[in-house]
């Protein structure tokens, strides 16, 4: 059963391309929204950070809600695809709205406008779209190797999109006249592109028939997943009872905080390195090695007999690479900084490729131990991690820069703010990688599932 193939190459490419749309949203929020709000509109960086943090309260509720709704959905498109396809229409509108803060309004009205638009994007539309998209990994194939391939292809598109957006956005904004109008026009273009690609991706795959998706690989023990209706509270209890879910959530959240810290790159290039266009070079150093690593991830997973050892080795390299970035930065050696950035990036690439497959294993653990299928709810950790981690990371950056004396719209920042940028962009990524490494050392879900399957088959 495990060797059965469910997908053609065009299904895998079609599915993976959906992360182009997701990273239109993610890259803009991670790398540019704070800069736009503070350095273009002139909003207070500490207040913006606080609003983003408050929005996470709403996000925490809606993640499990939409995951539970996906599990209960029955339609011609399946469980997840309706939420993925239709949810992105709201993403496109609210993303454009965030970069259209009315300059003629008073500051209180501007903060309220941003808070509403940001919450509609993150807590509602992006949640529905992203959880559904991630859940498709478990709903379109039961083959473990295909799930790893889907994760690798997905994240190649993700990192390629992020690299491209970071490389061209500043120039694109300037080509459109710069200022608030340039940012607004840029956001509208990206939102339309994302909407088109997301729709194509959602229609390029089909979910497995429900009776096939629910059959366990241990049918010889005559164990079947019974279809049950359960409340959001019951779903949450199932998640909390899964220790591997908690670990993968922690990894996901920390990985997104890591990305948010690197999202301070435009500030770092502008105020410390004195050249905003260097962001493009660092974007290539951050993303190109990950894309190369993702190509090798399925092969390496198969060669090493699973994901655990590969992820551990990768994050050792990733942590050491970020440490070398710090050394190169204080030496003032730009080429070495770029090289070290690339080394750190290729180290974290295996986890990016097999993360969805790991979540699928966590979901399988709930089935094997509780005999319940909650794939949609389980995949809430991907959206939960993206939003809580990314939002919390961005908020922390805002608070710490505000405390350090950051001055909105200023051409030169005080020394305290400059020092804080060093902490956020250089030191925090290395520390976060080390903590992720510790969590990964405990994430032995593949081995546990193998023992549970063997016990049932006996």
ZINORLIN-V284291 format. One record per residue. N is the residue number from 1. RES is the residue in one small letter. PHI is phi in degrees with one decimal (none if undefined). NEAR is the number of other ideal C-beta (glycine too) atoms within 8 Angstrom. Layout:
BEGIN
n->N res->RES phi->PHI near->NEAR
n->N res->RES phi->PHI near->NEAR
END
This chain:
BEGIN
n->1 res->x phi->none near->6
n->2 res->x phi->-65.3 near->7
n->3 res->x phi->-85.0 near->5
n->4 res->x phi->-64.4 near->7
n->5 res->x phi->-98.8 near->6
n->6 res->x phi->-111.8 near->9
n->7 res->x phi->-124.3 near->13
n->8 res->x phi->-89.0 near->5
n->9 res->x phi->-61.1 near->6
n->10 res->x phi->-73.6 near->7
n->11 res->x phi->-67.2 near->11
n->12 res->x phi->-65.5 near->13
n->13 res->x phi->-66.0 near->10
n->14 res->x phi->-60.3 near->12
n->15 res->x phi->-62.3 near->16
n->16 res->x phi->-59.6 near->13
n->17 res->x phi->-64.8 near->13
n->18 res->x phi->-62.0 near->16
n->19 res->x phi->-77.0 near->13
n->20 res->x phi->-62.6 near->15
n->21 res->x phi->-63.5 near->17
n->22 res->x phi->-62.1 near->14
n->23 res->x phi->-84.6 near->13
n->24 res->x phi->-60.3 near->15
n->25 res->x phi->-70.2 near->13
n->26 res->x phi->-63.1 near->12
n->27 res->x phi->-65.2 near->13
n->28 res->x phi->-67.0 near->15
n->29 res->x phi->-70.5 near->13
n->30 res->x phi->-74.6 near->12
n->31 res->x phi->-103.4 near->14
n->32 res->x phi->-131.3 near->12
n->33 res->x phi->-64.7 near->11
n->34 res->x phi->-65.0 near->13
n->35 res->x phi->-63.4 near->11
n->36 res->x phi->-60.4 near->11
n->37 res->x phi->-68.0 near->12
n->38 res->x phi->-92.0 near->15
n->39 res->x phi->-87.8 near->8
n->40 res->x phi->-105.5 near->10
n->41 res->x phi->-82.0 near->10
n->42 res->x phi->91.8 near->7
n->43 res->x phi->-74.9 near->14
n->44 res->x phi->-68.8 near->8
n->45 res->x phi->-66.9 near->14
n->46 res->x phi->-71.4 near->11
n->47 res->x phi->-66.9 near->9
n->48 res->x phi->-60.0 near->15
n->49 res->x phi->-60.7 near->16
n->50 res->x phi->-64.7 near->11
n->51 res->x phi->-62.1 near->12
n->52 res->x phi->-65.1 near->13
n->53 res->x phi->-64.7 near->10
n->54 res->x phi->-62.0 near->8
n->55 res->x phi->-62.4 near->14
n->56 res->x phi->-65.8 near->13
n->57 res->x phi->-61.8 near->7
n->58 res->x phi->-66.7 near->10
n->59 res->x phi->-60.6 near->15
n->60 res->x phi->-62.4 near->10
n->61 res->x phi->-77.9 near->9
n->62 res->x phi->-74.3 near->11
n->63 res->x phi->-60.7 near->14
n->64 res->x phi->-67.3 near->15
n->65 res->x phi->-59.5 near->9
n->66 res->x phi->-69.1 near->16
n->67 res->x phi->-60.8 near->18
n->68 res->x phi->-65.6 near->14
n->69 res->x phi->-63.7 near->10
n->70 res->x phi->-63.0 near->15
n->71 res->x phi->-60.7 near->13
n->72 res->x phi->-93.2 near->7
n->73 res->x phi->-75.5 near->12
n->74 res->x phi->-134.0 near->5
n->75 res->x phi->-154.2 near->7
n->76 res->x phi->-63.6 near->3
n->77 res->x phi->-84.6 near->8
n->78 res->x phi->107.0 near->11
n->79 res->x phi->-84.9 near->12
n->80 res->x phi->-94.9 near->16
n->81 res->x phi->-60.0 near->14
n->82 res->x phi->-59.9 near->11
n->83 res->x phi->-69.4 near->15
n->84 res->x phi->-65.1 near->17
n->85 res->x phi->-71.7 near->12
n->86 res->x phi->-75.5 near->8
n->87 res->x phi->-63.1 near->14
n->88 res->x phi->-73.8 near->15
n->89 res->x phi->-59.3 near->9
n->90 res->x phi->-68.1 near->12
n->91 res->x phi->-58.0 near->18
n->92 res->x phi->-61.7 near->12
n->93 res->x phi->-66.4 near->9
n->94 res->x phi->-72.2 near->13
n->95 res->x phi->-63.4 near->16
n->96 res->x phi->-61.6 near->12
n->97 res->x phi->-63.2 near->10
n->98 res->x phi->-60.6 near->14
n->99 res->x phi->-95.0 near->13
n->100 res->x phi->-130.0 near->8
n->101 res->x phi->-61.0 near->13
n->102 res->x phi->-62.6 near->8
n->103 res->x phi->-73.3 near->6
n->104 res->x phi->-80.4 near->3
n->105 res->x phi->-78.7 near->9
n->106 res->x phi->-71.4 near->5
n->107 res->x phi->-62.4 near->7
n->108 res->x phi->-62.1 near->6
n->109 res->x phi->-64.8 near->9
n->110 res->x phi->-64.8 near->13
n->111 res->x phi->-63.1 near->12
n->112 res->x phi->-63.8 near->8
n->113 res->x phi->-60.5 near->11
n->114 res->x phi->-61.8 near->14
n->115 res->x phi->-61.2 near->11
n->116 res->x phi->-66.2 near->8
n->117 res->x phi->-63.3 near->11
n->118 res->x phi->-65.2 near->13
n->119 res->x phi->-70.2 near->11
n->120 res->x phi->-62.3 near->12
n->121 res->x phi->-68.5 near->17
n->122 res->x phi->-79.9 near->14
n->123 res->x phi->-78.2 near->12
n->124 res->x phi->-115.4 near->11
n->125 res->x phi->-72.8 near->13
n->126 res->x phi->-66.4 near->13
n->127 res->x phi->-60.0 near->16
n->128 res->x phi->-59.5 near->14
n->129 res->x phi->-66.6 near->16
n->130 res->x phi->-73.4 near->12
n->131 res->x phi->-64.1 near->19
n->132 res->x phi->-62.5 near->17
n->133 res->x phi->-61.7 near->14
n->134 res->x phi->-66.2 near->12
n->135 res->x phi->-63.9 near->16
n->136 res->x phi->-59.4 near->14
n->137 res->x phi->-55.2 near->15
n->138 res->x phi->-86.9 near->15
n->139 res->x phi->-99.6 near->12
n->140 res->x phi->-107.6 near->14
n->141 res->x phi->-155.8 near->11
n->142 res->x phi->-106.4 near->11
n->143 res->x phi->-83.7 near->12
n->144 res->x phi->-62.2 near->8
n->145 res->x phi->-64.8 near->9
n->146 res->x phi->-66.1 near->12
n->147 res->x phi->-64.6 near->14
n->148 res->x phi->-64.7 near->15
n->149 res->x phi->-61.1 near->10
n->150 res->x phi->-60.8 near->17
n->151 res->x phi->-63.3 near->16
n->152 res->x phi->-65.3 near->14
n->153 res->x phi->-64.2 near->13
n->154 res->x phi->-57.4 near->13
n->155 res->x phi->-77.5 near->15
n->156 res->x phi->-63.6 near->12
n->157 res->x phi->-63.6 near->14
n->158 res->x phi->-61.8 near->14
n->159 res->x phi->-71.5 near->13
n->160 res->x phi->-63.7 near->11
n->161 res->x phi->-65.2 near->13
n->162 res->x phi->-60.8 near->14
n->163 res->x phi->-60.8 near->14
n->164 res->x phi->-64.9 near->8
n->165 res->x phi->-64.0 near->14
n->166 res->x phi->-64.7 near->15
n->167 res->x phi->-74.4 near->10
n->168 res->x phi->-109.0 near->9
n->169 res->x phi->-63.8 near->12
n->170 res->x phi->-59.4 near->11
n->171 res->x phi->-66.0 near->8
n->172 res->x phi->-65.1 near->11
n->173 res->x phi->-61.8 near->11
n->174 res->x phi->-64.6 near->9
n->175 res->x phi->-65.1 near->7
n->176 res->x phi->-94.6 near->10
n->177 res->x phi->103.2 near->8
n->178 res->x phi->68.6 near->7
n->179 res->x phi->64.5 near->7
n->180 res->x phi->-62.9 near->9
n->181 res->x phi->-64.3 near->9
n->182 res->x phi->-63.3 near->14
n->183 res->x phi->-66.9 near->13
n->184 res->x phi->-62.8 near->11
n->185 res->x phi->-64.0 near->10
n->186 res->x phi->-60.8 near->13
n->187 res->x phi->-64.5 near->14
n->188 res->x phi->-63.7 near->9
n->189 res->x phi->-61.6 near->9
n->190 res->x phi->-62.6 near->12
n->191 res->x phi->-63.4 near->14
n->192 res->x phi->-66.8 near->9
n->193 res->x phi->-59.3 near->11
n->194 res->x phi->-60.8 near->17
n->195 res->x phi->-62.3 near->13
n->196 res->x phi->-65.4 near->8
n->197 res->x phi->-66.9 near->12
n->198 res->x phi->-60.5 near->16
n->199 res->x phi->-64.2 near->10
n->200 res->x phi->-61.2 near->10
n->201 res->x phi->-62.2 near->17
n->202 res->x phi->-62.9 near->13
n->203 res->x phi->-87.3 near->8
n->204 res->x phi->-84.9 near->11
n->205 res->x phi->-127.0 near->13
n->206 res->x phi->-129.0 near->5
n->207 res->x phi->-78.5 near->13
n->208 res->x phi->-65.8 near->11
n->209 res->x phi->-55.3 near->6
n->210 res->x phi->-59.0 near->8
n->211 res->x phi->-66.8 near->6
n->212 res->x phi->-75.7 near->8
n->213 res->x phi->-64.1 near->12
n->214 res->x phi->-87.1 near->10
n->215 res->x phi->-73.5 near->9
n->216 res->x phi->-79.4 near->11
n->217 res->x phi->-72.0 near->8
n->218 res->x phi->-110.7 near->10
n->219 res->x phi->-63.3 near->10
n->220 res->x phi->-62.6 near->5
n->221 res->x phi->-90.0 near->7
n->222 res->x phi->56.4 near->5
n->223 res->x phi->-101.8 near->8
n->224 res->x phi->-120.9 near->8
n->225 res->x phi->-80.8 near->10
n->226 res->x phi->-85.7 near->6
n->227 res->x phi->-73.5 near->5
n->228 res->x phi->-130.9 near->5
n->229 res->x phi->-99.8 near->3
n->230 res->x phi->-140.9 near->8
n->231 res->x phi->-79.0 near->6
n->232 res->x phi->-61.2 near->8
n->233 res->x phi->-65.5 near->6
n->234 res->x phi->-64.8 near->8
n->235 res->x phi->-63.3 near->15
n->236 res->x phi->-63.1 near->9
n->237 res->x phi->-64.7 near->8
n->238 res->x phi->-63.3 near->14
n->239 res->x phi->-66.1 near->15
n->240 res->x phi->-67.9 near->8
n->241 res->x phi->-80.0 near->8
n->242 res->x phi->-98.6 near->13
n->243 res->x phi->-63.0 near->6
n->244 res->x phi->-73.7 near->12
n->245 res->x phi->-61.3 near->13
n->246 res->x phi->-63.0 near->9
n->247 res->x phi->-66.1 near->11
n->248 res->x phi->-67.7 near->14
n->249 res->x phi->-63.1 near->11
n->250 res->x phi->-61.4 near->9
n->251 res->x phi->-61.2 near->14
n->252 res->x phi->-62.2 near->15
n->253 res->x phi->-63.5 near->13
n->254 res->x phi->-65.7 near->13
n->255 res->x phi->-64.5 near->14
n->256 res->x phi->-76.1 near->15
n->257 res->x phi->-63.6 near->15
n->258 res->x phi->-55.3 near->14
n->259 res->x phi->-64.1 near->12
n->260 res->x phi->-64.5 near->17
n->261 res->x phi->-64.1 near->14
n->262 res->x phi->-68.7 near->10
n->263 res->x phi->-66.0 near->13
n->264 res->x phi->-78.7 near->12
n->265 res->x phi->-57.1 near->13
n->266 res->x phi->-65.1 near->13
n->267 res->x phi->-64.2 near->11
n->268 res->x phi->-61.8 near->11
n->269 res->x phi->-67.1 near->14
n->270 res->x phi->-71.2 near->11
n->271 res->x phi->-96.4 near->11
n->272 res->x phi->-102.2 near->9
n->273 res->x phi->-90.6 near->8
n->274 res->x phi->72.6 near->5
n->275 res->x phi->-151.9 near->7
n->276 res->x phi->-61.5 near->8
n->277 res->x phi->-72.0 near->8
n->278 res->x phi->-64.7 near->9
n->279 res->x phi->-56.5 near->14
n->280 res->x phi->-62.4 near->11
n->281 res->x phi->-64.7 near->8
n->282 res->x phi->-70.5 near->14
n->283 res->x phi->-63.0 near->13
n->284 res->x phi->-64.1 near->10
n->285 res->x phi->-65.3 near->13
n->286 res->x phi->-80.4 near->13
n->287 res->x phi->-103.7 near->14
n->288 res->x phi->-59.9 near->11
n->289 res->x phi->-64.1 near->13
n->290 res->x phi->-64.8 near->15
n->291 res->x phi->-61.0 near->13
n->292 res->x phi->-63.3 near->10
n->293 res->x phi->-64.5 near->15
n->294 res->x phi->-64.7 near->15
n->295 res->x phi->-61.6 near->8
n->296 res->x phi->-90.1 near->8
n->297 res->x phi->-56.7 near->17
n->298 res->x phi->-58.2 near->11
n->299 res->x phi->-66.5 near->7
n->300 res->x phi->-67.8 near->10
n->301 res->x phi->-60.8 near->15
n->302 res->x phi->-66.7 near->8
n->303 res->x phi->-67.4 near->6
n->304 res->x phi->-89.9 near->8
n->305 res->x phi->73.2 near->5
n->306 res->x phi->147.8 near->9
n->307 res->x phi->-94.8 near->12
n->308 res->x phi->-59.1 near->11
n->309 res->x phi->-62.6 near->9
n->310 res->x phi->-62.1 near->14
n->311 res->x phi->-64.8 near->13
n->312 res->x phi->-64.0 near->11
n->313 res->x phi->-60.3 near->9
n->314 res->x phi->-59.3 near->14
n->315 res->x phi->-76.3 near->15
n->316 res->x phi->-63.6 near->10
n->317 res->x phi->-63.2 near->12
n->318 res->x phi->-62.1 near->14
n->319 res->x phi->-67.8 near->14
n->320 res->x phi->-64.6 near->11
n->321 res->x phi->-61.8 near->16
n->322 res->x phi->-68.0 near->13
n->323 res->x phi->-63.8 near->9
n->324 res->x phi->-68.9 near->12
n->325 res->x phi->-60.7 near->15
n->326 res->x phi->-61.5 near->11
n->327 res->x phi->-59.6 near->10
n->328 res->x phi->-64.7 near->13
n->329 res->x phi->-64.7 near->10
n->330 res->x phi->-72.7 near->6
n->331 res->x phi->-78.5 near->7
n->332 res->x phi->74.5 near->5
n->333 res->x phi->-99.9 near->7
n->334 res->x phi->-63.0 near->8
n->335 res->x phi->-58.5 near->6
n->336 res->x phi->-67.6 near->11
n->337 res->x phi->-59.5 near->12
n->338 res->x phi->-66.3 near->11
n->339 res->x phi->-63.7 near->10
n->340 res->x phi->-65.1 near->14
n->341 res->x phi->-59.9 near->13
n->342 res->x phi->-66.1 near->13
n->343 res->x phi->-62.4 near->13
n->344 res->x phi->-61.1 near->18
n->345 res->x phi->-68.8 near->17
n->346 res->x phi->-68.4 near->13
n->347 res->x phi->-66.4 near->14
n->348 res->x phi->-87.4 near->14
n->349 res->x phi->-64.5 near->17
n->350 res->x phi->-58.4 near->15
n->351 res->x phi->-63.2 near->13
n->352 res->x phi->-63.0 near->15
n->353 res->x phi->-76.8 near->14
n->354 res->x phi->-106.0 near->16
n->355 res->x phi->-61.4 near->13
n->356 res->x phi->-64.0 near->13
n->357 res->x phi->-66.3 near->15
n->358 res->x phi->-65.1 near->12
n->359 res->x phi->-64.1 near->16
n->360 res->x phi->-60.8 near->13
n->361 res->x phi->-65.7 near->12
n->362 res->x phi->-64.1 near->15
n->363 res->x phi->-65.5 near->14
n->364 res->x phi->-65.0 near->9
n->365 res->x phi->-63.2 near->14
n->366 res->x phi->-61.9 near->17
n->367 res->x phi->-65.3 near->12
n->368 res->x phi->-68.1 near->13
n->369 res->x phi->-95.6 near->8
n->370 res->x phi->-118.9 near->8
n->371 res->x phi->61.1 near->8
n->372 res->x phi->-133.5 near->11
n->373 res->x phi->-100.3 near->10
n->374 res->x phi->-137.6 near->13
n->375 res->x phi->-58.6 near->12
n->376 res->x phi->-62.5 near->18
n->377 res->x phi->-64.8 near->14
n->378 res->x phi->-60.1 near->17
n->379 res->x phi->-75.6 near->16
n->380 res->x phi->-62.2 near->14
n->381 res->x phi->-65.9 near->14
n->382 res->x phi->-69.4 near->14
n->383 res->x phi->-69.8 near->16
n->384 res->x phi->-59.0 near->15
n->385 res->x phi->-66.7 near->14
n->386 res->x phi->-60.0 near->12
n->387 res->x phi->-81.6 near->16
n->388 res->x phi->-66.8 near->13
n->389 res->x phi->-64.3 near->16
n->390 res->x phi->-64.8 near->15
n->391 res->x phi->-67.8 near->15
n->392 res->x phi->-65.9 near->13
n->393 res->x phi->-61.7 near->15
n->394 res->x phi->-63.9 near->16
n->395 res->x phi->-63.7 near->13
n->396 res->x phi->-59.4 near->11
n->397 res->x phi->-59.2 near->15
n->398 res->x phi->-62.9 near->15
n->399 res->x phi->-63.2 near->11
n->400 res->x phi->-70.0 near->11
n->401 res->x phi->-69.0 near->15
n->402 res->x phi->-63.2 near->12
n->403 res->x phi->-64.8 near->8
n->404 res->x phi->-86.1 near->11
n->405 res->x phi->95.2 near->9
n->406 res->x phi->-58.2 near->12
n->407 res->x phi->-112.8 near->8
n->408 res->x phi->-63.4 near->10
n->409 res->x phi->66.6 near->6
n->410 res->x phi->-78.9 near->6
n->411 res->x phi->-75.1 near->2
n->412 res->x phi->-128.7 near->4
n->413 res->x phi->-100.0 near->10
n->414 res->x phi->-64.3 near->9
n->415 res->x phi->-60.3 near->5
n->416 res->x phi->-60.0 near->8
n->417 res->x phi->-66.9 near->14
n->418 res->x phi->-63.5 near->11
n->419 res->x phi->-63.1 near->9
n->420 res->x phi->-66.2 near->13
n->421 res->x phi->-62.6 near->15
n->422 res->x phi->-62.6 near->11
n->423 res->x phi->-63.5 near->10
n->424 res->x phi->-68.9 near->13
n->425 res->x phi->-88.2 near->13
n->426 res->x phi->-103.0 near->11
n->427 res->x phi->-80.3 near->9
n->428 res->x phi->-62.9 near->12
n->429 res->x phi->-58.9 near->14
n->430 res->x phi->-65.9 near->13
n->431 res->x phi->-62.2 near->8
n->432 res->x phi->-64.9 near->13
n->433 res->x phi->-60.3 near->15
n->434 res->x phi->-65.8 near->9
n->435 res->x phi->-66.6 near->9
n->436 res->x phi->-59.9 near->13
n->437 res->x phi->-57.5 near->13
n->438 res->x phi->-63.8 near->8
n->439 res->x phi->-64.4 near->12
n->440 res->x phi->-62.2 near->13
n->441 res->x phi->-64.5 near->7
n->442 res->x phi->-100.9 near->7
n->443 res->x phi->-90.4 near->13
n->444 res->x phi->-102.7 near->7
n->445 res->x phi->-68.9 near->11
n->446 res->x phi->-61.5 near->10
n->447 res->x phi->-64.8 near->9
n->448 res->x phi->-64.4 near->10
n->449 res->x phi->-62.1 near->12
n->450 res->x phi->-61.0 near->8
n->451 res->x phi->-67.2 near->8
n->452 res->x phi->-66.1 near->11
n->453 res->x phi->-65.6 near->11
n->454 res->x phi->-63.5 near->8
n->455 res->x phi->-65.7 near->7
n->456 res->x phi->-73.3 near->11
n->457 res->x phi->-76.6 near->8
n->458 res->x phi->-67.8 near->4
END
